[in-house]
C-alpha cells in the first residue's frame, strides 16, 4: 500500500500574529504580512508578488487555547508577533497577558529556536504593553516610527519578518560556506556595466539605508573577468544572485557566464527585468526557474522582498530535509539538496560531485516532480553520470517506500 506524503512530525516554521481585528492600523500591517508570506496575483505598493511560501500562520486576538510550550514546540521554529495598539491593550485580559509573558520567557531561553517581536503603534502604547507584566519589560519593542515614513511602514515590517524568519531557520542549520554569521546572505548583483551600473549602485544604497539589514546582507558586484566560479564555491549556500536584466545584459559575455554558473550551481536567484523596449528576441539564458520582478516605478524595496522571499524558501526546504533526517524519514545516503527543480546542468554537476565509491546516493528537490519528458531526461542523465543514484521529491520518495 502506498503511504501518504512523507512529512516530518514538525513543520519548519510557523508565524503567530496577535492583533485586535477592529484596529485599522493593525489591519494594514496584517495585510502586508499576509502578502509577504502568502504571495498573491498582484504586486501591491512596495511588495513583490509570488507563490505562497507554505509557511503556516495563525491570527489571535485573545489567549490561544493551547499552552505556550505546546503551541511553540509543535513546530521546529515559531515567530510570535504582537501588534500593540490601544484596542489591543484595552480589551486584552489577564489570561492573554500571562500567555504572552510566558511566550516571551520561552522564546528567550530557547537558544534561538523561537523568537518574539512586539510592534508598538506609538511610544505610549509600547510603554503600556511593557508594563502589563514584569517579564514583558525585558522584551525590546519595535516602534513603527523606526520603520520609516508612514506609508511604507507596513511593508517594512513585513520585510523585517521575512528577515527574522530566515534568522530562526539559519540558527538551526549547519553553518553555510562563506557565512559571517547565521542568517547572513550575500547578494551578488549581476549587471551590465554598459547600462546597469546606476541601478546596481542604487540597490546597494537601499540595503545600506536599512540599518537592521546591513549587518546580514552584503551586496557585491560581479566584476567582469572575476573568478565567480571560485566565489560561488566559497559561499554557494549563502549566496543569492540578483540579475539586473537591462537591454545590454543578454549580449554581454560575462553576464551570460554569470547566469550559466548560477544555473549550474543551483544558486538561488531573482531576476529584475529592467528592459525598456517593447519587443525582444528569443533569449538563450536559462531563466525559467528564476522569479522575476519589474520596477518601472523605481521601487527598489520590491527587489529586496523578492530576494528575501527566495532566500527564505531556500532555507525552509533545507530545514524540512534536516528534520526528515532527524526523524529517520530519509534513507542513509550521500545527499544533494535542491530548493527548486534542478536544471540539466545542475543535475550534471550534482552527479559529478558524488564519490563513486559511496553507497546509496540521493538527489532531493521539492514537490511537484518534474513534468513528463523532463523527468525521463533527468533520470537518463543521472543513470549515466551517477549510476544507482535516486532523483526524488519527498512525495515520490514516500511512494517508492510504500511500494517497497
C-alpha positions in Angstrom: 0.0 0.0 0.0 1.3 3.4 -1.0 1.7 5.8 2.0 0.7 9.4 2.2 3.1 12.2 1.6 6.3 12.0 3.6 6.2 14.8 6.1 8.2 15.3 9.3 6.3 15.4 12.5 7.2 19.1 12.9 6.9 21.6 10.1 9.9 24.0 9.8 8.3 27.3 10.8 5.1 29.0 12.0 4.1 32.6 12.5 1.8 33.7 15.3 0.2 37.1 14.9 -1.6 38.8 17.7 -3.7 41.9 16.9 -7.1 43.5 17.5 -9.3 43.0 14.5 -11.1 46.3 14.9 -7.9 48.4 14.7 -7.5 49.9 11.2 -3.7 50.4 11.5 -3.2 46.8 12.6 -5.2 45.6 9.6 -2.9 47.3 7.2 0.1 45.6 8.8 -1.7 42.2 8.8 -2.5 42.6 5.1 1.1 43.3 4.1 2.4 40.4 6.3 0.0 38.1 4.6 1.1 39.2 1.1 4.8 38.9 2.0 4.4 35.2 3.1 1.5 34.0 1.0 2.1 36.0 -2.2 -0.7 36.8 -4.5 -1.5 37.6 -8.1 -0.8 41.3 -7.9 2.2 43.2 -6.5 1.0 46.0 -4.3 2.8 49.1 -3.4 6.3 48.1 -2.1 5.7 44.3 -2.2 6.6 41.8 -4.8 4.1 39.1 -5.7 4.9 35.4 -5.7 3.8 31.9 -4.7 2.7 31.0 -1.2 5.8 30.1 0.8 3.9 27.4 2.6 4.6 28.8 6.0 1.7 28.2 8.5 0.5 31.2 10.4 -2.4 31.9 12.8 -4.1 35.1 14.0 -5.1 35.7 17.6 -6.9 38.5 19.5 -7.0 36.6 22.7 -5.2 33.8 24.6 -4.7 30.7 22.4 -6.4 27.6 23.6 -3.2 25.6 23.8 -0.4 26.3 26.3 2.8 28.1 25.3 5.0 25.1 25.2 2.6 23.0 23.1 1.9 25.9 20.7 5.6 26.9 20.1 7.2 23.5 20.2 4.7 21.9 17.8 6.9 23.5 15.0 10.7 23.4 14.6 10.6 27.2 15.0 7.9 29.8 15.9 8.0 33.5 15.4 5.4 35.4 17.6 4.5 38.9 16.5 2.3 41.2 18.6 0.8 44.4 17.0 0.3 46.6 20.0 -2.4 49.3 19.7 -4.9 50.9 22.0 -7.8 48.5 21.4 -5.5 45.5 21.9 -4.4 46.9 25.3 -7.9 47.8 26.4 -9.6 44.5 25.5 -6.8 42.1 26.4 -7.5 40.2 29.6 -5.2 38.7 32.3 -5.0 35.3 30.6 -3.7 37.0 27.4 -1.0 38.9 29.2 0.0 35.9 31.2 0.3 33.8 28.0 2.3 36.5 26.1 4.7 36.8 29.1 5.2 33.1 29.2 5.7 33.1 25.4 8.5 35.7 25.8 10.1 33.7 28.5 10.0 30.5 26.4 11.4 32.3 23.4 14.4 33.9 25.2 15.5 30.6 26.8 15.0 28.6 23.5 18.6 29.4 22.3 17.4 30.9 19.0 14.8 28.2 18.3 11.8 30.7 18.8 11.5 34.4 18.5 9.1 37.1 19.6 8.6 40.7 18.3 6.2 43.3 19.8 5.4 46.2 17.5 4.0 49.3 19.2 1.9 51.7 17.2 3.3 54.6 19.3 5.5 55.1 22.3 2.7 55.4 24.8 1.1 52.0 23.9 4.6 50.5 23.9 5.2 51.5 27.5 1.7 50.3 28.5 2.4 46.9 26.9 5.7 46.6 28.7 4.0 47.3 32.0 1.3 44.6 31.6 3.7 42.0 33.1 7.1 42.4 34.7 8.6 39.9 32.3 7.4 41.8 29.2 9.5 44.7 30.3 12.7 42.9 29.1 11.3 42.5 25.6 12.8 45.1 23.3 9.9 46.8 21.5 9.9 47.9 17.8 8.1 51.2 17.4 6.5 51.7 14.0 8.2 55.1 13.7 11.5 53.3 13.3 10.2 51.6 10.1 10.3 54.9 8.1 7.7 57.1 6.5 4.1 56.2 7.4 3.1 54.9 4.0 6.0 52.4 3.9 5.8 51.1 7.5 3.6 48.0 6.9 5.8 46.9 4.0 8.9 47.4 6.1 7.5 45.4 8.9 6.7 42.5 6.5 10.2 42.7 5.1 11.7 42.6 8.6 9.6 39.5 9.5 10.9 37.7 6.4 14.4 38.5 7.7 13.6 37.3 11.2 12.2 34.0 9.9 15.4 33.5 7.9 17.4 34.0 11.1 15.4 31.4 13.0 15.9 28.8 10.3 19.6 29.5 9.9 20.3 29.2 13.6 19.4 25.5 13.5 21.2 24.6 10.3 24.9 23.7 10.0 26.9 26.8 9.0 26.8 27.6 5.3 30.1 28.2 3.4 31.0 31.8 3.3 28.7 32.9 6.1 29.8 35.6 8.5 27.1 34.7 10.9 23.9 32.6 11.0 21.4 34.1 8.6 24.0 36.0 6.6 23.1 36.3 2.9 25.4 37.5 0.2 23.7 39.2 -2.7 25.7 39.0 -5.9 24.5 41.8 -8.2 24.9 40.7 -11.8 24.6 43.6 -14.2 25.9 45.0 -17.5 28.3 47.9 -16.9 27.1 49.5 -20.1 23.6 50.3 -18.8 23.1 48.6 -15.4 25.6 50.4 -13.2 23.2 53.1 -11.8 20.6 50.5 -10.9 23.2 48.3 -9.1 24.5 51.3 -7.1 21.0 52.3 -6.2 20.2 48.8 -4.9 23.3 48.7 -2.8 22.4 52.1 -1.4 18.9 50.9 -0.5 20.3 48.0 1.5 22.8 50.3 3.3 19.9 52.6 4.2 18.2 49.8 6.2 20.5 49.5 9.2 18.9 46.3 10.5 19.6 44.7 7.2 23.1 46.0 6.6 24.8 43.5 9.0 23.2 40.5 7.4 23.3 41.3 3.7 26.3 42.0 1.6 25.6 43.5 -1.9 28.5 42.9 -4.2 29.1 43.5 -7.9 30.4 40.7 -10.1 33.3 42.5 -11.8 34.0 41.4 -15.4 36.6 38.8 -15.6 36.4 37.7 -11.9 36.6 34.1 -11.0 33.0 34.0 -9.9 33.0 30.2 -10.0 35.5 30.2 -7.2 33.4 32.8 -5.3 30.4 30.6 -5.6 32.3 27.6 -4.4 33.3 29.6 -1.3 29.8 30.6 -0.5 27.2 28.8 -2.7 24.9 28.0 0.2 24.8 31.6 1.5 24.7 33.4 -1.9 21.8 34.7 -4.0 22.3 36.3 -7.4 20.3 39.4 -8.3 20.2 39.6 -12.1 19.6 43.1 -13.3 18.4 42.4 -16.9 18.8 45.7 -18.8 18.8 46.0 -22.6 22.5 45.3 -22.8 22.6 42.4 -20.4 21.9 39.4 -22.6 24.5 40.4 -25.1 27.4 40.7 -22.6 29.7 37.7 -22.3 30.3 37.9 -18.6 26.6 38.4 -17.8 25.8 35.3 -19.8 28.5 33.4 -17.9 27.3 34.5 -14.6 23.7 33.3 -15.3 25.1 29.9 -16.6 27.2 29.5 -13.5 24.2 30.3 -11.3 22.2 27.7 -13.1 25.0 25.1 -12.8 25.5 25.7 -9.1 21.7 25.9 -8.5 22.2 29.2 -6.7 19.0 30.9 -5.5 18.4 33.8 -7.9 15.9 36.6 -8.6 15.5 38.4 -11.9 14.9 42.2 -12.2 13.5 42.8 -15.6 14.7 46.4 -16.3 14.4 46.3 -20.1 12.6 49.2 -21.7 12.0 48.0 -25.2 8.6 46.6 -26.1 9.9 43.6 -28.0 12.9 41.4 -27.6 14.3 38.4 -29.5 14.1 34.9 -28.0 16.6 34.6 -25.2 19.1 31.8 -24.7 19.7 32.3 -20.9 18.3 29.6 -18.5 16.0 31.9 -16.5 12.8 29.9 -16.5 13.1 28.9 -12.8 14.0 32.3 -11.6 11.3 34.5 -10.1 11.1 37.9 -11.7 10.1 41.4 -10.7 9.7 44.7 -12.6 10.3 48.1 -11.1 9.0 50.7 -13.6 8.2 52.9 -10.6 11.8 52.7 -9.3 10.7 50.7 -6.2 13.9 49.0 -5.1 12.3 47.6 -1.9 10.3 45.3 -4.2 13.6 43.7 -5.2 14.6 43.1 -1.6 11.2 41.5 -0.9 11.7 39.0 -3.7 15.3 38.3 -2.7 14.3 37.7 1.0 11.4 35.5 -0.1 13.6 33.4 -2.3 16.3 33.1 0.5 13.6 32.1 3.0 12.2 29.5 0.6 15.7 28.0 0.2 16.1 27.7 4.0 12.6 26.3 4.5 13.3 23.3 2.3 16.7 22.7 3.9 15.2 22.9 7.3 12.5 20.4 6.3 15.0 18.0 4.9 17.1 18.3 8.1 14.0 17.5 10.2 13.3 14.5 7.9 16.8 13.2 8.5 16.4 13.7 12.3 13.2 11.7 12.3 14.6 8.9 10.2 12.4 9.6 7.2 15.3 9.7 4.8 17.4 6.7 3.8 21.1 6.8 4.8 22.6 8.2 1.7 25.0 10.7 0.2 22.6 13.6 -0.2 22.4 16.5 -2.7 19.6 19.0 -2.0 18.0 21.5 -4.4 15.5 24.1 -3.3 13.8 24.0 -6.8 13.5 21.5 -9.6 17.1 21.2 -10.9 18.2 22.0 -14.4 20.2 19.6 -16.5 23.5 21.4 -15.9 22.7 21.5 -12.1 22.0 17.8 -12.2 25.2 17.1 -14.1 27.2 18.9 -11.5 25.5 17.2 -8.6 26.1 13.8 -10.2 29.8 14.6 -10.8 30.2 15.7 -7.2 29.3 12.2 -5.8 32.1 9.9 -4.7 31.7 6.8 -7.0 32.8 4.6 -4.1 29.9 5.6 -1.8 26.8 3.5 -1.4 23.4 5.0 -1.6 23.1 8.4 -3.3 20.1 10.7 -3.3 19.2 13.9 -5.1 16.2 15.6 -3.5 14.2 18.5 -4.7 10.8 20.0 -3.7 7.4 18.7 -5.0 5.9 18.7 -7.5 8.1 16.3 -9.5 9.5 17.3 -12.9 6.9 17.1 -15.6 6.7 14.3 -18.1 9.6 14.4 -20.6 11.8 16.5 -18.3 11.6 13.7 -15.7 12.7 11.0 -18.1 15.5 13.1 -19.5 16.7 13.9 -16.0 16.6 10.2 -15.0 18.6 9.3 -18.1 21.3 11.8 -17.2 21.5 10.6 -13.6 21.7 7.0 -14.7 24.7 7.7 -16.9 26.7 10.1 -14.6 25.7 8.7 -11.2 24.6 5.1 -11.7 22.4 3.9 -8.9 21.6 7.4 -7.6 18.0 8.3 -7.0 16.3 11.5 -8.1 13.3 12.2 -6.0 11.0 14.6 -4.3 9.7 13.9 -0.7 6.4 12.6 -2.1 8.0 10.3 -4.7 10.3 9.0 -2.0 7.2 8.1 0.0 5.6 6.4 -2.9 8.7 4.4 -3.5 9.0 3.3 0.1 5.3 2.5 0.2 5.6 0.3 -2.9 8.6 -1.5 -1.5 
